[in-house]
Amino acid sequence: MAGKKQKSRMISVRLISMAMTGFYRTFVRPRTKRPLSFIKYDPVVRRHVLFLEQKRGSGNR
């Protein structure tokens, strides 16, 4: 019997634009750190806006 597979220490997360344009960025962060938030450029509205880490769903995307 094989043992359980180890969880990765790094996870990729999607940061969604709070301008509600549907634009997103993906980053890789350590699993143990707090959720990410950045102020980055959103090319849809052509200004800097807040990007917040998307909440995880129940597995169905």
C-alpha positions as YAML, in Angstrom:
chain: A
units: angstrom
residues:
- id: 1
  name: MET
  ca: [0.00, 0.00, 0.00]
- id: 2
  name: ALA
  ca: [1.22, 3.44, -0.86]
- id: 3
  name: GLY
  ca: [1.29, 6.20, 1.76]
- id: 4
  name: LYS
  ca: [-0.61, 9.45, 1.53]
- id: 5
  name: LYS
  ca: [0.64, 12.00, -0.96]
- id: 6
  name: GLN
  ca: [2.25, 15.06, 0.66]
- id: 7
  name: LYS
  ca: [0.65, 18.45, 0.12]
- id: 8
  name: SER
  ca: [2.70, 20.98, -1.77]
- id: 9
  name: ARG
  ca: [4.22, 23.81, 0.27]
- id: 10
  name: MET
  ca: [3.41, 26.34, -2.47]
- id: 11
  name: ILE
  ca: [-0.03, 26.93, -3.99]
- id: 12
  name: SER
  ca: [-1.08, 28.98, -6.98]
- id: 13
  name: VAL
  ca: [-3.83, 31.50, -6.25]
- id: 14
  name: ARG
  ca: [-5.98, 33.72, -8.43]
- id: 15
  name: LEU
  ca: [-6.23, 37.41, -7.54]
- id: 16
  name: ILE
  ca: [-9.40, 39.05, -8.85]
- id: 17
  name: SER
  ca: [-9.69, 42.73, -9.74]
- id: 18
  name: MET
  ca: [-12.02, 44.57, -7.38]
- id: 19
  name: ALA
  ca: [-13.08, 46.79, -10.30]
- id: 20
  name: MET
  ca: [-15.27, 43.78, -11.23]
- id: 21
  name: THR
  ca: [-13.90, 43.64, -14.78]
- id: 22
  name: GLY
  ca: [-13.22, 39.91, -14.71]
- id: 23
  name: PHE
  ca: [-9.47, 40.52, -15.05]
- id: 24
  name: TYR
  ca: [-7.30, 38.37, -12.78]
- id: 25
  name: ARG
  ca: [-3.66, 37.60, -12.04]
- id: 26
  name: THR
  ca: [-2.18, 34.36, -10.77]
- id: 27
  name: PHE
  ca: [0.58, 34.15, -8.18]
- id: 28
  name: VAL
  ca: [2.30, 31.38, -6.28]
- id: 29
  name: ARG
  ca: [2.44, 31.77, -2.52]
- id: 30
  name: PRO
  ca: [3.39, 29.57, 0.44]
- id: 31
  name: ARG
  ca: [0.45, 27.57, 1.78]
- id: 32
  name: THR
  ca: [1.04, 28.80, 5.34]
- id: 33
  name: LYS
  ca: [0.97, 32.56, 4.57]
- id: 34
  name: ARG
  ca: [-2.00, 34.90, 4.74]
- id: 35
  name: PRO
  ca: [-4.14, 35.51, 1.63]
- id: 36
  name: LEU
  ca: [-2.61, 37.95, -0.84]
- id: 37
  name: SER
  ca: [-3.81, 41.42, -1.81]
- id: 38
  name: PHE
  ca: [-2.11, 43.85, -4.17]
- id: 39
  name: ILE
  ca: [-2.72, 47.15, -5.86]
- id: 40
  name: LYS
  ca: [-1.88, 46.45, -9.49]
- id: 41
  name: TYR
  ca: [-2.74, 47.79, -12.92]
- id: 42
  name: ASP
  ca: [-6.01, 46.57, -14.49]
- id: 43
  name: PRO
  ca: [-5.79, 47.06, -18.27]
- id: 44
  name: VAL
  ca: [-9.58, 46.83, -18.70]
- id: 45
  name: VAL
  ca: [-10.27, 50.04, -16.71]
- id: 46
  name: ARG
  ca: [-6.74, 51.37, -17.34]
- id: 47
  name: ARG
  ca: [-5.97, 52.23, -13.72]
- id: 48
  name: HIS
  ca: [-4.48, 50.72, -10.59]
- id: 49
  name: VAL
  ca: [-7.02, 48.79, -8.53]
- id: 50
  name: LEU
  ca: [-7.05, 46.41, -5.58]
- id: 51
  name: PHE
  ca: [-6.65, 42.72, -6.35]
- id: 52
  name: LEU
  ca: [-7.81, 40.24, -3.70]
- id: 53
  name: GLU
  ca: [-7.27, 36.51, -3.50]
- id: 54
  name: GLN
  ca: [-10.31, 34.61, -4.69]
- id: 55
  name: LYS
  ca: [-12.17, 32.56, -2.11]
- id: 56
  name: ARG
  ca: [-11.90, 28.85, -2.71]
- id: 57
  name: GLY
  ca: [-15.00, 27.11, -3.95]
- id: 58
  name: SER
  ca: [-16.31, 23.72, -2.96]
- id: 59
  name: GLY
  ca: [-14.29, 22.06, -5.69]
- id: 60
  name: ASN
  ca: [-16.65, 22.57, -8.64]
- id: 61
  name: ARG
  ca: [-15.37, 25.20, -11.07]
...
